[in-house]
Amino acid sequence: MGGKVLRKRDRELCWKARDNYYRCMNEEVKPHLKLNESKKVFEAENLPVLMQKCQSLQEDFTQKCPAEWQQHFDKIWNAEIYNLLSKTES
């Protein structure tokens, strides 16, 4: 992860925002996700509505974490969800 160097306080704020956002995603969105094997993507009915429940937390995460960090954390979350869904749906 390159890019902007954050002070300890800023890193802690980023991590807290990250944890809050992904906690919401795990509680509100993850239970509704299904894996589309042919497209290798997640799908859910009413996904925009589900995502809206976490929108303010996503905005906080976006404001407090550098873009490179956001991409890194998103990749980790997506990989974890993909692995979980591929195991439970096979």
N, CA, C and O atoms as a printed pandas DataFrame, in Angstrom:
     atom_number atom_name residue_name chain_id  residue_number  x_coord  y_coord  z_coord
0              1         N          MET        A               1    0.843   -1.181    0.000
1              2        CA          MET        A               1    0.000    0.000    0.000
2              3         C          MET        A               1    0.885    1.240    0.000
3              4         O          MET        A               1    1.494    1.575    1.016
4              5         N          GLY        A               2    0.951    1.886   -1.088
5              6        CA          GLY        A               2    1.718    3.110   -1.164
6              7         C          GLY        A               2    0.821    4.299   -0.892
7              8         O          GLY        A               2   -0.215    4.183   -0.237
8              9         N          GLY        A               3    1.232    5.428   -1.399
9             10        CA          GLY        A               3    0.390    6.599   -1.305
10            11         C          GLY        A               3    0.626    7.407   -0.045
11            12         O          GLY        A               3    1.723    7.418    0.515
12            13         N          LYS        A               4   -0.411    8.074    0.382
13            14        CA          LYS        A               4   -0.378    9.003    1.501
14            15         C          LYS        A               4    0.029    8.311    2.800
15            16         O          LYS        A               4   -0.474    7.238    3.132
16            17         N          VAL        A               5    0.945    8.942    3.524
17            18        CA          VAL        A               5    1.363    8.435    4.829
18            19         C          VAL        A               5    0.460    9.073    5.880
19            20         O          VAL        A               5    0.358   10.297    5.963
20            21         N          LEU        A               6   -0.190    8.238    6.675
21            22        CA          LEU        A               6   -1.101    8.741    7.694
22            23         C          LEU        A               6   -0.442    8.726    9.063
23            24         O          LEU        A               6    0.336    7.830    9.390
24            25         N          ARG        A               7   -0.766    9.725    9.842
25            26        CA          ARG        A               7   -0.333    9.732   11.237
26            27         C          ARG        A               7   -1.096    8.653   11.986
27            28         O          ARG        A               7   -2.114    8.146   11.515
28            29         N          LYS        A               8   -0.582    8.313   13.166
29            30        CA          LYS        A               8   -1.201    7.251   13.959
30            31         C          LYS        A               8   -2.685    7.530   14.184
31            32         O          LYS        A               8   -3.510    6.635   14.005
32            33         N          ARG        A               9   -3.029    8.728   14.565
33            34        CA          ARG        A               9   -4.432    9.090   14.832
34            35         C          ARG        A               9   -5.279    8.902   13.569
35            36         O          ARG        A               9   -6.396    8.390   13.641
36            37         N          ASP        A              10   -4.752    9.313   12.423
37            38        CA          ASP        A              10   -5.486    9.171   11.164
38            39         C          ASP        A              10   -5.642    7.705   10.770
39            40         O          ASP        A              10   -6.682    7.307   10.246
40            41         N          ARG        A              11   -4.610    6.904   11.022
41            42        CA          ARG        A              11   -4.716    5.461   10.749
42            43         C          ARG        A              11   -5.804    4.840   11.609
43            44         O          ARG        A              11   -6.602    4.032   11.134
44            45         N          GLU        A              12   -5.829    5.226   12.883
45            46        CA          GLU        A              12   -6.842    4.684   13.788
46            47         C          GLU        A              12   -8.247    5.079   13.351
47            48         O          GLU        A              12   -9.171    4.269   13.430
48            49         N          LEU        A              13   -8.416    6.320   12.890
49            50        CA          LEU        A              13   -9.722    6.762   12.387
50            51         C          LEU        A              13  -10.118    5.980   11.136
51            52         O          LEU        A              13  -11.278    5.604   10.969
52            53         N          CYS        A              14   -9.149    5.741   10.269
53            54        CA          CYS        A              14   -9.399    4.955    9.060
54            55         C          CYS        A              14   -9.827    3.542    9.430
55            56         O          CYS        A              14  -10.818    3.032    8.906
56            57         N          TRP        A              15   -9.087    2.913   10.324
57            58        CA          TRP        A              15   -9.394    1.534   10.704
58            59         C          TRP        A              15  -10.769    1.428   11.358
59            60         O          TRP        A              15  -11.499    0.463   11.130
60            61         N          LYS        A              16  -11.115    2.418   12.167
61            62        CA          LYS        A              16  -12.437    2.403   12.809
62            63         C          LYS        A              16  -13.535    2.549   11.750
63            64         O          LYS        A              16  -14.544    1.844   11.793
64            65         N          ALA        A              17  -13.332    3.464   10.805
65            66        CA          ALA        A              17  -14.307    3.649    9.725
66            67         C          ALA        A              17  -14.412    2.384    8.879
67            68         O          ALA        A              17  -15.509    1.987    8.487
68            69         N          ARG        A              18  -13.278    1.754    8.598
69            70        CA          ARG        A              18  -13.263    0.495    7.843
70            71         C          ARG        A              18  -14.046   -0.583    8.580
71            72         O          ARG        A              18  -14.894   -1.258    7.995
72            73         N          ASP        A              19  -13.755   -0.738    9.863
73            74        CA          ASP        A              19  -14.421   -1.777   10.649
74            75         C          ASP        A              19  -15.926   -1.560   10.711
75            76         O          ASP        A              19  -16.694   -2.515   10.596
76            77         N          ASN        A              20  -16.353   -0.316   10.890
77            78        CA          ASN        A              20  -17.788   -0.013   10.939
78            79         C          ASN        A              20  -18.463   -0.306    9.603
79            80         O          ASN        A              20  -19.555   -0.874    9.564
80            81         N          TYR        A              21  -17.813    0.084    8.513
81            82        CA          TYR        A              21  -18.383   -0.140    7.182
82            83         C          TYR        A              21  -18.509   -1.632    6.877
83            84         O          TYR        A              21  -19.572   -2.089    6.457
84            85         N          TYR        A              22  -17.441   -2.388    7.082
85            86        CA          TYR        A              22  -17.500   -3.814    6.754
86            87         C          TYR        A              22  -18.374   -4.596    7.732
87            88         O          TYR        A              22  -18.916   -5.639    7.366
88            89         N          ARG        A              23  -18.521   -4.119    8.960
89            90        CA          ARG        A              23  -19.468   -4.742    9.891
90            91         C          ARG        A              23  -20.887   -4.596    9.329
91            92         O          ARG        A              23  -21.669   -5.546    9.338
92            93         N          CYS        A              24  -21.201   -3.407    8.849
93            94        CA          CYS        A              24  -22.510   -3.179    8.237
94            95         C          CYS        A              24  -22.683   -4.064    7.004
95            96         O          CYS        A              24  -23.732   -4.683    6.826
96            97         N          MET        A              25  -21.669   -4.124    6.163
97            98        CA          MET        A              25  -21.749   -4.963    4.964
98            99         C          MET        A              25  -21.961   -6.430    5.333
99           100         O          MET        A              25  -22.740   -7.132    4.686
100          101         N          ASN        A              26  -21.270   -6.888    6.368
101          102        CA          ASN        A              26  -21.414   -8.281    6.798
102          103         C          ASN        A              26  -22.799   -8.559    7.365
103          104         O          ASN        A              26  -23.337   -9.650    7.180
104          105         N          GLU        A              27  -23.378   -7.585    8.051
105          106        CA          GLU        A              27  -24.690   -7.780    8.662
106          107         C          GLU        A              27  -25.836   -7.557    7.679
107          108         O          GLU        A              27  -26.819   -8.298    7.696
108          109         N          GLU        A              28  -25.717   -6.549    6.827
109          110        CA          GLU        A              28  -26.838   -6.136    5.982
110          111         C          GLU        A              28  -26.795   -6.693    4.558
111          112         O          GLU        A              28  -27.842   -6.948    3.964
112          113         N          VAL        A              29  -25.611   -6.881    4.016
113          114        CA          VAL        A              29  -25.487   -7.255    2.605
114          115         C          VAL        A              29  -25.078   -8.715    2.435
115          116         O          VAL        A              29  -25.689   -9.444    1.654
116          117         N          LYS        A              30  -24.063   -9.137    3.152
117          118        CA          LYS        A              30  -23.511  -10.489    2.977
118          119         C          LYS        A              30  -24.560  -11.599    3.032
119          120         O          LYS        A              30  -24.499  -12.510    2.207
120          121         N          PRO        A              31  -25.522  -11.572    3.966
121          122        CA          PRO        A              31  -26.499  -12.671    4.018
122          123         C          PRO        A              31  -27.338  -12.823    2.746
123          124         O          PRO        A              31  -27.913  -13.885    2.509
124          125         N          HIS        A              32  -27.411  -11.779    1.937
125          126        CA          HIS        A              32  -28.248  -11.798    0.734
126          127         C          HIS        A              32  -27.460  -12.089   -0.545
127          128         O          HIS        A              32  -28.047  -12.248   -1.615
128          129         N          LEU        A              33  -26.148  -12.157   -0.435
129          130        CA          LEU        A              33  -25.313  -12.349   -1.620
130          131         C          LEU        A              33  -25.317  -13.796   -2.085
131          132         O          LEU        A              33  -25.320  -14.731   -1.284
132          133         N          LYS        A              34  -25.316  -13.948   -3.382
133          134        CA          LYS        A              34  -25.174  -15.251   -4.024
134          135         C          LYS        A              34  -24.065  -15.107   -5.056
135          136         O          LYS        A              34  -23.849  -14.030   -5.612
136          137         N          LEU        A              35  -23.377  -16.196   -5.298
137          138        CA          LEU        A              35  -22.271  -16.190   -6.248
138          139         C          LEU        A              35  -22.780  -16.637   -7.606
139          140         O          LEU        A              35  -23.361  -17.714   -7.735
140          141         N          ASN        A              36  -22.560  -15.806   -8.624
141          142        CA          ASN        A              36  -22.859  -16.178   -9.997
142          143         C          ASN        A              36  -21.582  -16.791  -10.557
143          144         O          ASN        A              36  -20.656  -16.078  -10.943
144          145         N          GLU        A              37  -21.543  -18.119  -10.598
145          146        CA          GLU        A              37  -20.325  -18.838  -11.014
146          147         C          GLU        A              37  -19.884  -18.482  -12.429
147          148         O          GLU        A              37  -18.689  -18.338  -12.690
148          149         N          SER        A              38  -20.844  -18.340  -13.345
149          150        CA          SER        A              38  -20.456  -18.082  -14.735
150          151         C          SER        A              38  -19.823  -16.698  -14.901
151          152         O          SER        A              38  -18.904  -16.528  -15.702
152          153         N          LYS        A              39  -20.308  -15.723  -14.154
153          154        CA          LYS        A              39  -19.765  -14.369  -14.249
154          155         C          LYS        A              39  -18.693  -14.086  -13.197
155          156         O          LYS        A              39  -17.978  -13.088  -13.287
156          157         N          LYS        A              40  -18.585  -14.965  -12.202
157          158        CA          LYS        A              40  -17.636  -14.772  -11.095
158          159         C          LYS        A              40  -17.878  -13.447  -10.368
159          160         O          LYS        A              40  -16.943  -12.713  -10.051
160          161         N          VAL        A              41  -19.155  -13.163  -10.115
161          162        CA          VAL        A              41  -19.534  -11.944   -9.394
162          163         C          VAL        A              41  -20.564  -12.290   -8.322
163          164         O          VAL        A              41  -21.182  -13.354   -8.348
164          165         N          PHE        A              42  -20.730  -11.364   -7.380
165          166        CA          PHE        A              42  -21.778  -11.486   -6.377
166          167         C          PHE        A              42  -23.043  -10.865   -6.928
167          168         O          PHE        A              42  -23.002   -9.891   -7.680
168          169         N          GLU        A              43  -24.168  -11.443   -6.544
169          170        CA          GLU        A              43  -25.458  -10.885   -6.924
170          171         C          GLU        A              43  -26.387  -10.958   -5.723
171          172         O          GLU        A              43  -26.222  -11.800   -4.841
172          173         N          ALA        A              44  -27.364  -10.065   -5.706
173          174        CA          ALA        A              44  -28.398  -10.095   -4.673
174          175         C          ALA        A              44  -29.594   -9.320   -5.191
175          176         O          ALA        A              44  -29.458   -8.337   -5.919
176          177         N          GLU        A              45  -30.766   -9.787   -4.799
177          178        CA          GLU        A              45  -31.957   -9.014   -5.123
178          179         C          GLU        A              45  -31.899   -7.721   -4.330
179          180         O          GLU        A              45  -31.473   -7.709   -3.175
180          181         N          ASN        A              46  -32.322   -6.648   -4.947
181          182        CA          ASN        A              46  -32.366   -5.340   -4.283
182          183         C          ASN        A              46  -31.004   -4.899   -3.741
183          184         O          ASN        A              46  -30.930   -4.273   -2.684
184          185         N          LEU        A              47  -29.945   -5.221   -4.451
185          186        CA          LEU        A              47  -28.605   -4.867   -3.977
186          187         C          LEU        A              47  -28.453   -3.368   -3.703
187          188         O          LEU        A              47  -27.872   -3.005   -2.680
188          189         N          PRO        A              48  -28.948   -2.486   -4.570
189          190        CA          PRO        A              48  -28.819   -1.049   -4.263
190          191         C          PRO        A              48  -29.503   -0.663   -2.946
191          192         O          PRO        A              48  -28.999    0.181   -2.205
192          193         N          VAL        A              49  -30.641   -1.281   -2.663
193          194        CA          VAL        A              49  -31.346   -0.994   -1.408
194          195         C          VAL        A              49  -30.532   -1.501   -0.224
195          196         O          VAL        A              49  -30.413   -0.819    0.793
196          197         N          LEU        A              50  -29.975   -2.694   -0.361
197          198        CA          LEU        A              50  -29.145   -3.254    0.709
198          199         C          LEU        A              50  -27.910   -2.390    0.949
199          200         O          LEU        A              50  -27.543   -2.126    2.094
200          201         N          MET        A              51  -27.280   -1.957   -0.119
201          202        CA          MET        A              51  -26.071   -1.139   -0.011
202          203         C          MET        A              51  -26.373    0.222    0.618
203          204         O          MET        A              51  -25.526    0.802    1.298
204          205         N          GLN        A              52  -27.570    0.716    0.387
205          206        CA          GLN        A              52  -27.955    2.021    0.913
206          207         C          GLN        A              52  -27.914    2.038    2.442
207          208         O          GLN        A              52  -27.673    3.083    3.048
208          209         N          LYS        A              53  -28.149    0.883    3.061
209          210        CA          LYS        A              53  -28.119    0.802    4.522
210          211         C          LYS        A              53  -26.732    1.123    5.073
211          212         O          LYS        A              53  -26.600    1.556    6.218
212          213         N          CYS        A              54  -25.714    0.914    4.269
213          214        CA          CYS        A              54  -24.329    1.150    4.706
214          215         C          CYS        A              54  -23.724    2.405    4.075
215          216         O          CYS        A              54  -22.528    2.653    4.222
216          217         N          GLN        A              55  -24.529    3.186    3.384
217          218        CA          GLN        A              55  -24.011    4.309    2.606
218          219         C          GLN        A              55  -23.276    5.345    3.456
219          220         O          GLN        A              55  -22.191    5.787    3.078
220          221         N          SER        A              56  -23.840    5.734    4.583
221          222        CA          SER        A              56  -23.171    6.758    5.400
222          223         C          SER        A              56  -21.847    6.234    5.955
223          224         O          SER        A              56  -20.882    6.987    6.087
224          225         N          LEU        A              57  -21.807    4.939    6.279
225          226        CA          LEU        A              57  -20.560    4.346    6.765
226          227         C          LEU        A              57  -19.533    4.243    5.643
227          228         O          LEU        A              57  -18.334    4.404    5.872
228          229         N          GLN        A              58  -20.011    3.973    4.429
229          230        CA          GLN        A              58  -19.105    3.930    3.281
230          231         C          GLN        A              58  -18.517    5.319    3.016
231          232         O          GLN        A              58  -17.333    5.449    2.704
232          233         N          GLU        A              59  -19.344    6.342    3.141
233          234        CA          GLU        A              59  -18.855    7.707    2.935
234          235         C          GLU        A              59  -17.792    8.067    3.969
235          236         O          GLU        A              59  -16.787    8.698    3.638
236          237         N          ASP        A              60  -18.011    7.669    5.218
237          238        CA          ASP        A              60  -17.033    7.917    6.277
238          239         C          ASP        A              60  -15.727    7.183    5.972
239          240         O          ASP        A              60  -14.643    7.749    6.109
240          241         N          PHE        A              61  -15.838    5.931    5.560
241          242        CA          PHE        A              61  -14.686    5.115    5.173
242          243         C          PHE        A              61  -13.931    5.789    4.026
243          244         O          PHE        A              61  -12.703    5.866    4.050
244          245         N          THR        A              62  -14.657    6.271    3.034
245          246        CA          THR        A              62  -14.064    6.922    1.870
246          247         C          THR        A              62  -13.342    8.210    2.258
247          248         O          THR        A              62  -12.287    8.526    1.709
248          249         N          GLN        A              63  -13.909    8.946    3.200
249          250        CA          GLN        A              63  -13.297   10.209    3.625
250          251         C          GLN        A              63  -12.055    9.998    4.486
251          252         O          GLN        A              63  -11.115   10.790    4.428
252          253         N          LYS        A              64  -12.051    8.939    5.280
253          254        CA          LYS        A              64  -10.987    8.772    6.267
254          255         C          LYS        A              64   -9.841    7.871    5.814
255          256         O          LYS        A              64   -8.788    7.847    6.451
256          257         N          CYS        A              65  -10.031    7.140    4.736
257          258        CA          CYS        A              65   -8.983    6.224    4.271
258          259         C          CYS        A              65   -8.525    6.609    2.864
259          260         O          CYS        A              65   -9.347    6.951    2.013
260          261         N          PRO        A              66   -7.225    6.555    2.622
261          262        CA          PRO        A              66   -6.723    6.820    1.269
262          263         C          PRO        A              66   -7.300    5.810    0.266
263          264         O          PRO        A              66   -7.622    4.679    0.629
264          265         N          ALA        A              67   -7.424    6.226   -0.974
265          266        CA          ALA        A              67   -8.010    5.372   -2.018
266          267         C          ALA        A              67   -7.280    4.037   -2.138
267          268         O          ALA        A              67   -7.914    2.999   -2.326
268          269         N          GLU        A              68   -5.953    4.058   -2.030
269          270        CA          GLU        A              68   -5.189    2.807   -2.136
270          271         C          GLU        A              68   -5.563    1.842   -1.015
271          272         O          GLU        A              68   -5.653    0.634   -1.233
272          273         N          TRP        A              69   -5.780    2.376    0.172
273          274        CA          TRP        A              69   -6.169    1.544    1.307
274          275         C          TRP        A              69   -7.569    0.985    1.092
275          276         O          TRP        A              69   -7.830   -0.184    1.374
276          277         N          GLN        A              70   -8.471    1.830    0.591
277          278        CA          GLN        A              70   -9.840    1.378    0.327
278          279         C          GLN        A              70   -9.829    0.206   -0.649
279          280         O          GLN        A              70  -10.505   -0.799   -0.432
280          281         N          GLN        A              71   -9.058    0.342   -1.720
281          282        CA          GLN        A              71   -8.975   -0.735   -2.708
282          283         C          GLN        A              71   -8.422   -2.005   -2.082
283          284         O          GLN        A              71   -8.910   -3.101   -2.357
284          285         N          HIS        A              72   -7.418   -1.861   -1.250
285          286        CA          HIS        A              72   -6.816   -3.010   -0.572
286          287         C          HIS        A              72   -7.840   -3.697    0.332
287          288         O          HIS        A              72   -7.995   -4.918    0.284
288          289         N          PHE        A              73   -8.535   -2.917    1.152
289          290        CA          PHE        A              73   -9.530   -3.489    2.063
290          291         C          PHE        A              73  -10.690   -4.120    1.289
291          292         O          PHE        A              73  -11.205   -5.165    1.687
292          293         N          ASP        A              74  -11.101   -3.489    0.184
293          294        CA          ASP        A              74  -12.171   -4.060   -0.654
294          295         C          ASP        A              74  -11.755   -5.411   -1.227
295          296         O          ASP        A              74  -12.551   -6.350   -1.249
296          297         N          LYS        A              75  -10.518   -5.511   -1.688
297          298        CA          LYS        A              75  -10.031   -6.785   -2.242
298          299         C          LYS        A              75  -10.045   -7.881   -1.185
299          300         O          LYS        A              75  -10.431   -9.016   -1.462
300          301         N          ILE        A              76   -9.624   -7.536    0.021
301          302        CA          ILE        A              76   -9.632   -8.521    1.104
302          303         C          ILE        A              76  -11.055   -8.973    1.401
303          304         O          ILE        A              76  -11.312  -10.172    1.508
304          305         N          TRP        A              77  -11.984   -8.028    1.536
305          306        CA          TRP        A              77  -13.377   -8.373    1.847
306          307         C          TRP        A              77  -13.979   -9.210    0.718
307          308         O          TRP        A              77  -14.629  -10.224    0.973
308          309         N          ASN        A              78  -13.765   -8.789   -0.520
309          310        CA          ASN        A              78  -14.309   -9.533   -1.659
310          311         C          ASN        A              78  -13.763  -10.951   -1.717
311          312         O          ASN        A              78  -14.510  -11.889   -1.996
312          313         N          ALA        A              79  -12.478  -11.120   -1.458
313          314        CA          ALA        A              79  -11.883  -12.465   -1.466
314          315         C          ALA        A              79  -12.478  -13.330   -0.363
315          316         O          ALA        A              79  -12.771  -14.505   -0.585
316          317         N          GLU        A              80  -12.656  -12.757    0.820
317          318        CA          GLU        A              80  -13.250  -13.516    1.926
318          319         C          GLU        A              80  -14.678  -13.941    1.595
319          320         O          GLU        A              80  -15.060  -15.086    1.837
320          321         N          ILE        A              81  -15.458  -13.030    1.047
321          322        CA          ILE        A              81  -16.849  -13.343    0.705
322          323         C          ILE        A              81  -16.890  -14.358   -0.432
323          324         O          ILE        A              81  -17.687  -15.296   -0.392
324          325         N          TYR        A              82  -16.047  -14.183   -1.440
325          326        CA          TYR        A              82  -16.011  -15.127   -2.559
326          327         C          TYR        A              82  -15.694  -16.535   -2.054
327          328         O          TYR        A              82  -16.364  -17.496   -2.431
328          329         N          ASN        A              83  -14.672  -16.656   -1.200
329          330        CA          ASN        A              83  -14.307  -17.966   -0.656
330          331         C          ASN        A              83  -15.440  -18.565    0.165
331          332         O          ASN        A              83  -15.726  -19.757    0.054
332          333         N          LEU        A              84  -16.079  -17.756    0.979
333          334        CA          LEU        A              84  -17.193  -18.230    1.795
334          335         C          LEU        A              84  -18.350  -18.714    0.921
335          336         O          LEU        A              84  -18.886  -19.801    1.137
336          337         N          LEU        A              85  -18.727  -17.907   -0.060
337          338        CA          LEU        A              85  -19.851  -18.277   -0.926
338          339         C          LEU        A              85  -19.523  -19.484   -1.796
339          340         O          LEU        A              85  -20.387  -20.331   -2.026
340          341         N          SER        A              86  -18.301  -19.575   -2.277
341          342        CA          SER        A              86  -17.953  -20.718   -3.127
342          343         C          SER        A              86  -17.979  -22.016   -2.328
343          344         O          SER        A              86  -18.288  -23.071   -2.881
344          345         N          LYS        A              87  -17.663  -21.957   -1.047
345          346        CA          LYS        A              87  -17.725  -23.153   -0.200
346          347         C          LYS        A              87  -19.159  -23.526    0.150
347          348         O          LYS        A              87  -19.515  -24.704    0.134
348          349         N          THR        A              88  -19.984  -22.530    0.466
349          350        CA          THR        A              88  -21.351  -22.821    0.907
350          351         C          THR        A              88  -22.284  -23.156   -0.247
351          352         O          THR        A              88  -23.284  -23.846   -0.052
352          353         N          GLU        A              89  -21.969  -22.676   -1.448
353          354        CA          GLU        A              89  -22.860  -22.918   -2.580
354          355         C          GLU        A              89  -22.430  -24.100   -3.434
355          356         O          GLU        A              89  -23.119  -24.432   -4.399
356          357         N          SER        A              90  -21.322  -24.740   -3.115
357          358        CA          SER        A              90  -20.896  -25.880   -3.939
358          359         C          SER        A              90  -21.341  -27.192   -3.340
359          360         O          SER        A              90  -21.068  -28.252   -3.902
